[in-house]
Amino acid sequence: MLIKFKNKMTMALTKMIEDGNRLGGQPSHIEISPNEAIELFSEIRRLNPINYVITSKEGASCKLLLQAKDLTQTELQNYVMKWKDGDWKVEYKKVSVIVVDPPPQTVHLHS
């Protein structure tokens, strides 16, 4: 049996924050890859969860841009680039989520 969730990105963020708090940590920020960022934006578009805050440098809300119309993959990638470049700021439950390029894997994990 297999269950799939519509809000898997939100569930993952919630679990990371709760695990960190349970272990006594204080979350500074969460790092995600560009592909995960596109999935996160797609999830925000579909479900409109309330715990996300998306703002521009000037402090204006950008969340409506994700829901105003049907977006192409290219438009979503442009929004992710704005986020990655610091033009947009995304927060989940008051913890900043930033986009980083993962380093290339040069070591095999299994022998």
Biopython code that builds the backbone (N, CA, C, O; Angstrom):
import numpy as np
from Bio.PDB.StructureBuilder import StructureBuilder

atoms = [
    (1, "MET", "N", (0.845, -1.166, 0.000)),
    (1, "MET", "CA", (0.000, 0.000, 0.000)),
    (1, "MET", "C", (0.895, 1.236, 0.000)),
    (1, "MET", "O", (1.947, 1.246, 0.640)),
    (2, "LEU", "N", (0.484, 2.256, -0.705)),
    (2, "LEU", "CA", (1.279, 3.469, -0.838)),
    (2, "LEU", "C", (0.367, 4.683, -0.681)),
    (2, "LEU", "O", (-0.715, 4.737, -1.264)),
    (3, "ILE", "N", (0.807, 5.638, 0.098)),
    (3, "ILE", "CA", (0.059, 6.887, 0.250)),
    (3, "ILE", "C", (0.922, 8.023, -0.264)),
    (3, "ILE", "O", (2.114, 8.097, 0.034)),
    (4, "LYS", "N", (0.312, 8.902, -1.033)),
    (4, "LYS", "CA", (1.023, 10.072, -1.553)),
    (4, "LYS", "C", (0.318, 11.305, -1.013)),
    (4, "LYS", "O", (-0.907, 11.343, -0.900)),
    (5, "PHE", "N", (1.112, 12.306, -0.683)),
    (5, "PHE", "CA", (0.573, 13.518, -0.094)),
    (5, "PHE", "C", (0.648, 14.677, -1.077)),
    (5, "PHE", "O", (1.596, 14.777, -1.856)),
    (6, "LYS", "N", (-0.343, 15.544, -1.041)),
    (6, "LYS", "CA", (-0.345, 16.750, -1.862)),
    (6, "LYS", "C", (0.633, 17.782, -1.310)),
    (6, "LYS", "O", (1.151, 18.615, -2.054)),
    (7, "ASN", "N", (0.883, 17.724, -0.010)),
    (7, "ASN", "CA", (1.689, 18.748, 0.657)),
    (7, "ASN", "C", (3.001, 18.183, 1.192)),
    (7, "ASN", "O", (3.383, 18.473, 2.325)),
    (8, "LYS", "N", (3.685, 17.388, 0.395)),
    (8, "LYS", "CA", (4.897, 16.713, 0.887)),
    (8, "LYS", "C", (6.009, 17.692, 1.244)),
    (8, "LYS", "O", (6.767, 17.436, 2.180)),
    (9, "MET", "N", (6.128, 18.810, 0.522)),
    (9, "MET", "CA", (7.173, 19.786, 0.840)),
    (9, "MET", "C", (6.885, 20.453, 2.187)),
    (9, "MET", "O", (7.791, 20.633, 3.001)),
    (10, "THR", "N", (5.643, 20.814, 2.413)),
    (10, "THR", "CA", (5.255, 21.424, 3.683)),
    (10, "THR", "C", (5.456, 20.441, 4.830)),
    (10, "THR", "O", (5.915, 20.828, 5.904)),
    (11, "MET", "N", (5.120, 19.189, 4.613)),
    (11, "MET", "CA", (5.320, 18.172, 5.650)),
    (11, "MET", "C", (6.803, 18.013, 5.969)),
    (11, "MET", "O", (7.176, 17.871, 7.134)),
    (12, "ALA", "N", (7.648, 18.036, 4.943)),
    (12, "ALA", "CA", (9.092, 17.890, 5.162)),
    (12, "ALA", "C", (9.642, 19.077, 5.955)),
    (12, "ALA", "O", (10.443, 18.894, 6.872)),
    (13, "LEU", "N", (9.215, 20.289, 5.605)),
    (13, "LEU", "CA", (9.675, 21.470, 6.338)),
    (13, "LEU", "C", (9.219, 21.421, 7.793)),
    (13, "LEU", "O", (9.996, 21.721, 8.700)),
    (14, "THR", "N", (7.971, 21.046, 8.014)),
    (14, "THR", "CA", (7.435, 20.947, 9.375)),
    (14, "THR", "C", (8.219, 19.930, 10.186)),
    (14, "THR", "O", (8.564, 20.188, 11.339)),
    (15, "LYS", "N", (8.503, 18.773, 9.591)),
    (15, "LYS", "CA", (9.230, 17.726, 10.307)),
    (15, "LYS", "C", (10.644, 18.178, 10.662)),
    (15, "LYS", "O", (11.114, 17.922, 11.771)),
    (16, "MET", "N", (11.331, 18.850, 9.727)),
    (16, "MET", "CA", (12.681, 19.325, 10.012)),
    (16, "MET", "C", (12.683, 20.321, 11.172)),
    (16, "MET", "O", (13.527, 20.240, 12.064)),
    (17, "ILE", "N", (11.741, 21.252, 11.155)),
    (17, "ILE", "CA", (11.675, 22.256, 12.220)),
    (17, "ILE", "C", (11.340, 21.604, 13.560)),
    (17, "ILE", "O", (11.960, 21.916, 14.577)),
    (18, "GLU", "N", (10.352, 20.692, 13.562)),
    (18, "GLU", "CA", (9.964, 20.025, 14.809)),
    (18, "GLU", "C", (11.091, 19.155, 15.350)),
    (18, "GLU", "O", (11.325, 19.139, 16.558)),
    (19, "ASP", "N", (11.796, 18.429, 14.476)),
    (19, "ASP", "CA", (12.924, 17.599, 14.918)),
    (19, "ASP", "C", (14.029, 18.460, 15.521)),
    (19, "ASP", "O", (14.605, 18.114, 16.552)),
    (20, "GLY", "N", (14.316, 19.565, 14.880)),
    (20, "GLY", "CA", (15.341, 20.462, 15.402)),
    (20, "GLY", "C", (14.969, 21.036, 16.763)),
    (20, "GLY", "O", (15.798, 21.092, 17.672)),
    (21, "ASN", "N", (13.718, 21.463, 16.895)),
    (21, "ASN", "CA", (13.261, 22.003, 18.174)),
    (21, "ASN", "C", (13.281, 20.941, 19.270)),
    (21, "ASN", "O", (13.651, 21.219, 20.410)),
    (22, "ARG", "N", (12.880, 19.728, 18.915)),
    (22, "ARG", "CA", (12.854, 18.633, 19.892)),
    (22, "ARG", "C", (14.253, 18.322, 20.411)),
    (22, "ARG", "O", (14.423, 17.955, 21.574)),
    (23, "LEU", "N", (15.248, 18.470, 19.548)),
    (23, "LEU", "CA", (16.619, 18.191, 19.935)),
    (23, "LEU", "C", (17.309, 19.405, 20.573)),
    (23, "LEU", "O", (18.494, 19.349, 20.901)),
    (24, "GLY", "N", (16.568, 20.485, 20.744)),
    (24, "GLY", "CA", (17.119, 21.665, 21.410)),
    (24, "GLY", "C", (17.718, 22.693, 20.475)),
    (24, "GLY", "O", (18.373, 23.630, 20.930)),
    (25, "GLY", "N", (17.510, 22.540, 19.192)),
    (25, "GLY", "CA", (18.074, 23.491, 18.235)),
    (25, "GLY", "C", (17.189, 24.705, 18.037)),
    (25, "GLY", "O", (16.012, 24.702, 18.396)),
    (26, "GLN", "N", (17.767, 25.729, 17.467)),
    (26, "GLN", "CA", (17.038, 26.935, 17.089)),
    (26, "GLN", "C", (17.249, 27.137, 15.593)),
    (26, "GLN", "O", (18.335, 27.538, 15.175)),
    (27, "PRO", "N", (16.231, 26.868, 14.783)),
    (27, "PRO", "CA", (16.406, 26.945, 13.322)),
    (27, "PRO", "C", (16.813, 28.337, 12.866)),
    (27, "PRO", "O", (16.171, 29.330, 13.211)),
    (28, "SER", "N", (17.877, 28.398, 12.094)),
    (28, "SER", "CA", (18.356, 29.653, 11.516)),
    (28, "SER", "C", (17.707, 29.849, 10.145)),
    (28, "SER", "O", (17.085, 30.878, 9.882)),
    (29, "HIS", "N", (17.858, 28.855, 9.285)),
    (29, "HIS", "CA", (17.261, 28.869, 7.958)),
    (29, "HIS", "C", (17.233, 27.444, 7.417)),
    (29, "HIS", "O", (17.873, 26.543, 7.958)),
    (30, "ILE", "N", (16.487, 27.265, 6.349)),
    (30, "ILE", "CA", (16.389, 25.970, 5.680)),
    (30, "ILE", "C", (16.907, 26.167, 4.261)),
    (30, "ILE", "O", (16.515, 27.115, 3.581)),
    (31, "GLU", "N", (17.784, 25.279, 3.813)),
    (31, "GLU", "CA", (18.338, 25.342, 2.467)),
    (31, "GLU", "C", (17.684, 24.286, 1.591)),
    (31, "GLU", "O", (17.557, 23.127, 1.985)),
    (32, "ILE", "N", (17.268, 24.699, 0.395)),
    (32, "ILE", "CA", (16.675, 23.755, -0.552)),
    (32, "ILE", "C", (17.316, 23.970, -1.919)),
    (32, "ILE", "O", (17.880, 25.028, -2.197)),
    (33, "SER", "N", (17.221, 22.949, -2.762)),
    (33, "SER", "CA", (17.780, 23.031, -4.111)),
    (33, "SER", "C", (16.782, 23.742, -5.032)),
    (33, "SER", "O", (15.614, 23.886, -4.672)),
    (34, "PRO", "N", (17.222, 24.188, -6.211)),
    (34, "PRO", "CA", (16.291, 24.825, -7.152)),
    (34, "PRO", "C", (15.125, 23.912, -7.550)),
    (34, "PRO", "O", (14.003, 24.389, -7.718)),
    (35, "ASN", "N", (15.375, 22.619, -7.702)),
    (35, "ASN", "CA", (14.283, 21.702, -8.046)),
    (35, "ASN", "C", (13.265, 21.610, -6.920)),
    (35, "ASN", "O", (12.060, 21.576, -7.169)),
    (36, "GLU", "N", (13.745, 21.569, -5.685)),
    (36, "GLU", "CA", (12.841, 21.553, -4.534)),
    (36, "GLU", "C", (12.072, 22.864, -4.440)),
    (36, "GLU", "O", (10.913, 22.880, -4.028)),
    (37, "ALA", "N", (12.716, 23.959, -4.820)),
    (37, "ALA", "CA", (12.048, 25.260, -4.793)),
    (37, "ALA", "C", (10.881, 25.299, -5.779)),
    (37, "ALA", "O", (9.820, 25.840, -5.469)),
    (38, "ILE", "N", (11.079, 24.729, -6.958)),
    (38, "ILE", "CA", (9.985, 24.674, -7.940)),
    (38, "ILE", "C", (8.843, 23.829, -7.391)),
    (38, "ILE", "O", (7.679, 24.202, -7.533)),
    (39, "GLU", "N", (9.159, 22.696, -6.767)),
    (39, "GLU", "CA", (8.120, 21.860, -6.153)),
    (39, "GLU", "C", (7.388, 22.625, -5.059)),
    (39, "GLU", "O", (6.167, 22.528, -4.939)),
    (40, "LEU", "N", (8.131, 23.385, -4.264)),
    (40, "LEU", "CA", (7.525, 24.156, -3.184)),
    (40, "LEU", "C", (6.591, 25.221, -3.741)),
    (40, "LEU", "O", (5.474, 25.375, -3.247)),
    (41, "PHE", "N", (7.025, 25.957, -4.758)),
    (41, "PHE", "CA", (6.161, 26.962, -5.376)),
    (41, "PHE", "C", (4.924, 26.320, -5.998)),
    (41, "PHE", "O", (3.831, 26.879, -5.907)),
    (42, "SER", "N", (5.079, 25.160, -6.625)),
    (42, "SER", "CA", (3.934, 24.461, -7.208)),
    (42, "SER", "C", (2.939, 24.067, -6.125)),
    (42, "SER", "O", (1.727, 24.167, -6.314)),
    (43, "GLU", "N", (3.462, 23.619, -4.989)),
    (43, "GLU", "CA", (2.599, 23.241, -3.864)),
    (43, "GLU", "C", (1.870, 24.462, -3.300)),
    (43, "GLU", "O", (0.686, 24.386, -2.973)),
    (44, "ILE", "N", (2.570, 25.566, -3.190)),
    (44, "ILE", "CA", (1.938, 26.795, -2.691)),
    (44, "ILE", "C", (0.841, 27.233, -3.654)),
    (44, "ILE", "O", (-0.216, 27.691, -3.219)),
    (45, "ARG", "N", (1.077, 27.101, -4.942)),
    (45, "ARG", "CA", (0.059, 27.473, -5.942)),
    (45, "ARG", "C", (-1.183, 26.596, -5.827)),
    (45, "ARG", "O", (-2.306, 27.095, -5.893)),
    (46, "ARG", "N", (-0.984, 25.298, -5.655)),
    (46, "ARG", "CA", (-2.110, 24.369, -5.612)),
    (46, "ARG", "C", (-2.911, 24.461, -4.317)),
    (46, "ARG", "O", (-4.141, 24.453, -4.344)),
    (47, "LEU", "N", (-2.213, 24.549, -3.183)),
    (47, "LEU", "CA", (-2.863, 24.376, -1.889)),
    (47, "LEU", "C", (-3.090, 25.670, -1.117)),
    (47, "LEU", "O", (-3.947, 25.716, -0.234)),
    (48, "ASN", "N", (-2.340, 26.719, -1.435)),
    (48, "ASN", "CA", (-2.438, 27.998, -0.745)),
    (48, "ASN", "C", (-2.343, 27.853, 0.777)),
    (48, "ASN", "O", (-3.233, 28.310, 1.495)),
    (49, "PRO", "N", (-1.272, 27.221, 1.276)),
    (49, "PRO", "CA", (-1.127, 27.091, 2.731)),
    (49, "PRO", "C", (-0.862, 28.447, 3.377)),
    (49, "PRO", "O", (-0.326, 29.354, 2.742)),
    (50, "ILE", "N", (-1.241, 28.574, 4.634)),
    (50, "ILE", "CA", (-1.183, 29.885, 5.288)),
    (50, "ILE", "C", (0.142, 30.171, 5.982)),
    (50, "ILE", "O", (0.385, 31.319, 6.357)),
    (51, "ASN", "N", (0.996, 29.198, 6.168)),
    (51, "ASN", "CA", (2.223, 29.392, 6.941)),
    (51, "ASN", "C", (3.382, 29.963, 6.133)),
    (51, "ASN", "O", (4.467, 30.162, 6.680)),
    (52, "TYR", "N", (3.182, 30.230, 4.853)),
    (52, "TYR", "CA", (4.244, 30.762, 4.006)),
    (52, "TYR", "C", (4.102, 32.271, 3.846)),
    (52, "TYR", "O", (2.996, 32.783, 3.674)),
    (53, "VAL", "N", (5.226, 32.977, 3.904)),
    (53, "VAL", "CA", (5.265, 34.408, 3.628)),
    (53, "VAL", "C", (6.299, 34.612, 2.532)),
    (53, "VAL", "O", (7.458, 34.224, 2.680)),
    (54, "ILE", "N", (5.872, 35.226, 1.425)),
    (54, "ILE", "CA", (6.763, 35.483, 0.295)),
    (54, "ILE", "C", (6.744, 36.988, 0.052)),
    (54, "ILE", "O", (5.700, 37.553, -0.274)),
    (55, "THR", "N", (7.897, 37.636, 0.211)),
    (55, "THR", "CA", (7.973, 39.084, 0.055)),
    (55, "THR", "C", (9.128, 39.466, -0.853)),
    (55, "THR", "O", (10.084, 38.709, -1.023)),
    (56, "SER", "N", (9.024, 40.648, -1.431)),
    (56, "SER", "CA", (10.116, 41.193, -2.240)),
    (56, "SER", "C", (11.063, 41.959, -1.336)),
    (56, "SER", "O", (10.818, 42.095, -0.137)),
    (57, "LYS", "N", (12.146, 42.457, -1.915)),
    (57, "LYS", "CA", (13.111, 43.256, -1.153)),
    (57, "LYS", "C", (12.436, 44.457, -0.498)),
    (57, "LYS", "O", (12.791, 44.859, 0.610)),
    (58, "GLU", "N", (11.463, 45.017, -1.200)),
    (58, "GLU", "CA", (10.779, 46.212, -0.718)),
    (58, "GLU", "C", (9.726, 45.901, 0.342)),
    (58, "GLU", "O", (9.161, 46.820, 0.937)),
    (59, "GLY", "N", (9.456, 44.626, 0.584)),
    (59, "GLY", "CA", (8.483, 44.235, 1.597)),
    (59, "GLY", "C", (7.089, 43.953, 1.066)),
    (59, "GLY", "O", (6.183, 43.655, 1.844)),
    (60, "ALA", "N", (6.900, 44.042, -0.250)),
    (60, "ALA", "CA", (5.588, 43.761, -0.841)),
    (60, "ALA", "C", (5.387, 42.253, -0.957)),
    (60, "ALA", "O", (6.329, 41.508, -1.229)),
    (61, "SER", "N", (4.162, 41.821, -0.749)),
    (61, "SER", "CA", (3.853, 40.393, -0.848)),
    (61, "SER", "C", (3.930, 39.935, -2.301)),
    (61, "SER", "O", (3.423, 40.609, -3.198)),
    (62, "CYS", "N", (4.566, 38.790, -2.528)),
    (62, "CYS", "CA", (4.686, 38.216, -3.873)),
    (62, "CYS", "C", (3.846, 36.956, -4.013)),
    (62, "CYS", "O", (3.819, 36.344, -5.081)),
    (63, "LYS", "N", (3.165, 36.565, -2.954)),
    (63, "LYS", "CA", (2.429, 35.302, -2.967)),
    (63, "LYS", "C", (1.327, 35.289, -4.026)),
    (63, "LYS", "O", (1.046, 34.247, -4.618)),
    (64, "LEU", "N", (0.704, 36.446, -4.265)),
    (64, "LEU", "CA", (-0.369, 36.496, -5.260)),
    (64, "LEU", "C", (0.140, 36.257, -6.675)),
    (64, "LEU", "O", (-0.609, 35.779, -7.528)),
    (65, "LEU", "N", (1.406, 36.583, -6.936)),
    (65, "LEU", "CA", (1.961, 36.335, -8.273)),
    (65, "LEU", "C", (1.956, 34.848, -8.606)),
    (65, "LEU", "O", (1.815, 34.466, -9.768)),
    (66, "LEU", "N", (2.108, 34.016, -7.589)),
    (66, "LEU", "CA", (2.099, 32.566, -7.829)),
    (66, "LEU", "C", (0.702, 32.039, -8.128)),
    (66, "LEU", "O", (0.561, 30.973, -8.725)),
    (67, "GLN", "N", (-0.334, 32.773, -7.720)),
    (67, "GLN", "CA", (-1.695, 32.273, -7.850)),
    (67, "GLN", "C", (-2.544, 33.059, -8.830)),
    (67, "GLN", "O", (-3.703, 32.710, -9.055)),
    (68, "ALA", "N", (-1.993, 34.113, -9.419)),
    (68, "ALA", "CA", (-2.781, 35.002, -10.260)),
    (68, "ALA", "C", (-3.203, 34.373, -11.585)),
    (68, "ALA", "O", (-4.275, 34.687, -12.103)),
    (69, "LYS", "N", (-2.381, 33.496, -12.133)),
    (69, "LYS", "CA", (-2.671, 32.918, -13.444)),
    (69, "LYS", "C", (-1.968, 31.576, -13.559)),
    (69, "LYS", "O", (-1.209, 31.178, -12.674)),
    (70, "ASP", "N", (-2.229, 30.885, -14.659)),
    (70, "ASP", "CA", (-1.485, 29.659, -14.928)),
    (70, "ASP", "C", (-0.067, 30.040, -15.318)),
    (70, "ASP", "O", (0.146, 30.852, -16.218)),
    (71, "LEU", "N", (0.894, 29.450, -14.636)),
    (71, "LEU", "CA", (2.294, 29.763, -14.880)),
    (71, "LEU", "C", (2.959, 28.649, -15.666)),
    (71, "LEU", "O", (2.680, 27.468, -15.458)),
    (72, "THR", "N", (3.836, 29.040, -16.567)),
    (72, "THR", "CA", (4.620, 28.052, -17.295)),
    (72, "THR", "C", (5.810, 27.644, -16.422)),
    (72, "THR", "O", (6.106, 28.288, -15.416)),
    (73, "GLN", "N", (6.469, 26.590, -16.813)),
    (73, "GLN", "CA", (7.659, 26.131, -16.093)),
    (73, "GLN", "C", (8.751, 27.201, -16.120)),
    (73, "GLN", "O", (9.486, 27.369, -15.147)),
    (74, "THR", "N", (8.852, 27.919, -17.231)),
    (74, "THR", "CA", (9.850, 28.981, -17.360)),
    (74, "THR", "C", (9.569, 30.117, -16.379)),
    (74, "THR", "O", (10.495, 30.650, -15.768)),
    (75, "GLU", "N", (8.302, 30.488, -16.227)),
    (75, "GLU", "CA", (7.950, 31.544, -15.281)),
    (75, "GLU", "C", (8.261, 31.110, -13.845)),
    (75, "GLU", "O", (8.761, 31.900, -13.045)),
    (76, "LEU", "N", (7.959, 29.841, -13.528)),
    (76, "LEU", "CA", (8.288, 29.337, -12.195)),
    (76, "LEU", "C", (9.799, 29.374, -11.963)),
    (76, "LEU", "O", (10.251, 29.730, -10.875)),
    (77, "GLN", "N", (10.578, 29.009, -12.978)),
    (77, "GLN", "CA", (12.033, 29.052, -12.849)),
    (77, "GLN", "C", (12.527, 30.485, -12.660)),
    (77, "GLN", "O", (13.482, 30.717, -11.918)),
    (78, "ASN", "N", (11.886, 31.447, -13.326)),
    (78, "ASN", "CA", (12.260, 32.852, -13.137)),
    (78, "ASN", "C", (11.963, 33.297, -11.704)),
    (78, "ASN", "O", (12.754, 34.033, -11.112)),
    (79, "TYR", "N", (10.846, 32.865, -11.147)),
    (79, "TYR", "CA", (10.516, 33.202, -9.761)),
    (79, "TYR", "C", (11.530, 32.574, -8.800)),
    (79, "TYR", "O", (11.925, 33.193, -7.813)),
    (80, "VAL", "N", (11.945, 31.345, -9.097)),
    (80, "VAL", "CA", (12.960, 30.691, -8.267)),
    (80, "VAL", "C", (14.285, 31.450, -8.350)),
    (80, "VAL", "O", (14.985, 31.588, -7.346)),
    (81, "MET", "N", (14.630, 31.940, -9.535)),
    (81, "MET", "CA", (15.871, 32.717, -9.679)),
    (81, "MET", "C", (15.795, 34.021, -8.878)),
    (81, "MET", "O", (16.785, 34.435, -8.275)),
    (82, "LYS", "N", (14.624, 34.671, -8.867)),
    (82, "LYS", "CA", (14.463, 35.879, -8.048)),
    (82, "LYS", "C", (14.664, 35.539, -6.577)),
    (82, "LYS", "O", (15.288, 36.294, -5.832)),
    (83, "TRP", "N", (14.129, 34.398, -6.172)),
    (83, "TRP", "CA", (14.257, 33.929, -4.794)),
    (83, "TRP", "C", (15.727, 33.638, -4.478)),
    (83, "TRP", "O", (16.244, 34.049, -3.439)),
    (84, "LYS", "N", (16.381, 32.932, -5.380)),
    (84, "LYS", "CA", (17.783, 32.551, -5.179)),
    (84, "LYS", "C", (18.690, 33.784, -5.140)),
    (84, "LYS", "O", (19.638, 33.830, -4.356)),
    (85, "ASP", "N", (18.407, 34.773, -5.975)),
    (85, "ASP", "CA", (19.215, 35.990, -6.052)),
    (85, "ASP", "C", (18.947, 36.957, -4.902)),
    (85, "ASP", "O", (19.643, 37.963, -4.761)),
    (86, "GLY", "N", (17.956, 36.660, -4.090)),
    (86, "GLY", "CA", (17.662, 37.516, -2.948)),
    (86, "GLY", "C", (16.649, 38.609, -3.222)),
    (86, "GLY", "O", (16.386, 39.441, -2.354)),
    (87, "ASP", "N", (16.066, 38.619, -4.435)),
    (87, "ASP", "CA", (15.026, 39.601, -4.732)),
    (87, "ASP", "C", (13.725, 39.259, -3.999)),
    (87, "ASP", "O", (12.930, 40.145, -3.688)),
    (88, "TRP", "N", (13.517, 37.976, -3.728)),
    (88, "TRP", "CA", (12.361, 37.518, -2.969)),
    (88, "TRP", "C", (12.847, 36.823, -1.711)),
    (88, "TRP", "O", (13.939, 36.256, -1.687)),
    (89, "LYS", "N", (12.036, 36.870, -0.673)),
    (89, "LYS", "CA", (12.338, 36.168, 0.573)),
    (89, "LYS", "C", (11.146, 35.265, 0.889)),
    (89, "LYS", "O", (9.996, 35.706, 0.875)),
    (90, "VAL", "N", (11.438, 34.001, 1.174)),
    (90, "VAL", "CA", (10.391, 33.037, 1.503)),
    (90, "VAL", "C", (10.618, 32.563, 2.932)),
    (90, "VAL", "O", (11.730, 32.192, 3.308)),
    (91, "GLU", "N", (9.555, 32.580, 3.716)),
    (91, "GLU", "CA", (9.613, 32.101, 5.097)),
    (91, "GLU", "C", (8.506, 31.088, 5.320)),
    (91, "GLU", "O", (7.397, 31.226, 4.804)),
    (92, "TYR", "N", (8.831, 30.068, 6.099)),
    (92, "TYR", "CA", (7.844, 29.088, 6.519)),
    (92, "TYR", "C", (7.867, 29.051, 8.042)),
    (92, "TYR", "O", (8.894, 28.736, 8.643)),
    (93, "LYS", "N", (6.754, 29.367, 8.655)),
    (93, "LYS", "CA", (6.648, 29.447, 10.118)),
    (93, "LYS", "C", (7.772, 30.297, 10.701)),
    (93, "LYS", "O", (8.401, 29.919, 11.690)),
    (94, "LYS", "N", (8.019, 31.453, 10.074)),
    (94, "LYS", "CA", (9.024, 32.439, 10.497)),
    (94, "LYS", "C", (10.471, 31.948, 10.390)),
    (94, "LYS", "O", (11.366, 32.547, 10.985)),
    (95, "VAL", "N", (10.711, 30.875, 9.646)),
    (95, "VAL", "CA", (12.062, 30.390, 9.375)),
    (95, "VAL", "C", (12.336, 30.633, 7.888)),
    (95, "VAL", "O", (11.565, 30.202, 7.031)),
    (96, "SER", "N", (13.434, 31.321, 7.592)),
    (96, "SER", "CA", (13.780, 31.620, 6.201)),
    (96, "SER", "C", (14.116, 30.346, 5.439)),
    (96, "SER", "O", (14.804, 29.461, 5.947)),
    (97, "VAL", "N", (13.622, 30.271, 4.220)),
    (97, "VAL", "CA", (13.938, 29.171, 3.316)),
    (97, "VAL", "C", (14.735, 29.782, 2.174)),
    (97, "VAL", "O", (14.254, 30.695, 1.502)),
    (98, "ILE", "N", (15.953, 29.287, 1.945)),
    (98, "ILE", "CA", (16.794, 29.840, 0.896)),
    (98, "ILE", "C", (17.122, 28.768, -0.138)),
    (98, "ILE", "O", (17.162, 27.575, 0.166)),
    (99, "VAL", "N", (17.353, 29.219, -1.356)),
    (99, "VAL", "CA", (17.688, 28.318, -2.462)),
    (99, "VAL", "C", (19.199, 28.326, -2.637)),
    (99, "VAL", "O", (19.814, 29.386, -2.749)),
    (100, "VAL", "N", (19.789, 27.138, -2.659)),
    (100, "VAL", "CA", (21.224, 26.991, -2.876)),
    (100, "VAL", "C", (21.457, 25.937, -3.955)),
    (100, "VAL", "O", (20.654, 25.021, -4.134)),
    (101, "ASP", "N", (22.559, 26.084, -4.661)),
    (101, "ASP", "CA", (22.941, 25.055, -5.626)),
    (101, "ASP", "C", (23.683, 23.964, -4.877)),
    (101, "ASP", "O", (24.711, 24.232, -4.254)),
    (102, "PRO", "N", (23.177, 22.730, -4.927)),
    (102, "PRO", "CA", (23.884, 21.658, -4.223)),
    (102, "PRO", "C", (25.222, 21.378, -4.890)),
    (102, "PRO", "O", (25.324, 21.435, -6.115)),
    (103, "PRO", "N", (26.252, 21.074, -4.101)),
    (103, "PRO", "CA", (27.552, 20.773, -4.700)),
    (103, "PRO", "C", (27.466, 19.456, -5.481)),
    (103, "PRO", "O", (26.703, 18.562, -5.115)),
    (104, "PRO", "N", (28.243, 19.344, -6.543)),
    (104, "PRO", "CA", (28.212, 18.089, -7.303)),
    (104, "PRO", "C", (28.746, 16.941, -6.446)),
    (104, "PRO", "O", (29.684, 17.100, -5.665)),
    (105, "GLN", "N", (28.128, 15.805, -6.619)),
    (105, "GLN", "CA", (28.548, 14.617, -5.843)),
    (105, "GLN", "C", (29.733, 13.982, -6.545)),
    (105, "GLN", "O", (29.620, 13.516, -7.678)),
    (106, "THR", "N", (30.860, 13.966, -5.871)),
    (106, "THR", "CA", (32.077, 13.403, -6.466)),
    (106, "THR", "C", (32.482, 12.114, -5.804)),
    (106, "THR", "O", (33.380, 11.424, -6.285)),
    (107, "VAL", "N", (31.829, 11.773, -4.695)),
    (107, "VAL", "CA", (32.171, 10.559, -3.965)),
    (107, "VAL", "C", (30.971, 9.619, -4.003)),
    (107, "VAL", "O", (29.839, 10.043, -3.770)),
    (108, "HIS", "N", (31.214, 8.357, -4.292)),
    (108, "HIS", "CA", (30.147, 7.370, -4.276)),
    (108, "HIS", "C", (29.857, 6.984, -2.827)),
    (108, "HIS", "O", (30.768, 6.748, -2.032)),
    (109, "LEU", "N", (28.579, 6.927, -2.510)),
    (109, "LEU", "CA", (28.195, 6.635, -1.136)),
    (109, "LEU", "C", (28.277, 5.145, -0.812)),
    (109, "LEU", "O", (28.401, 4.759, 0.350)),
    (110, "HIS", "N", (28.206, 4.327, -1.836)),
    (110, "HIS", "CA", (28.262, 2.867, -1.625)),
    (110, "HIS", "C", (29.467, 2.304, -2.359)),
    (110, "HIS", "O", (29.795, 2.734, -3.465)),
    (111, "SER", "N", (30.109, 1.355, -1.740)),
    (111, "SER", "CA", (31.276, 0.774, -2.406)),
    (111, "SER", "C", (30.905, -0.449, -3.203)),
    (111, "SER", "O", (31.768, -1.064, -3.828)),
]
sb = StructureBuilder()
sb.init_structure("model")
sb.init_model(0)
sb.init_chain("A")
sb.init_seg("    ")
for serial, (resi, resn, name, xyz) in enumerate(atoms, 1):
    if name == "N":
        sb.init_residue(resn, " ", resi, " ")
    sb.init_atom(name, np.array(xyz, "f"), 0.0, 1.0, " ", f" {name:<3s}", serial, name[0])
structure = sb.get_structure()
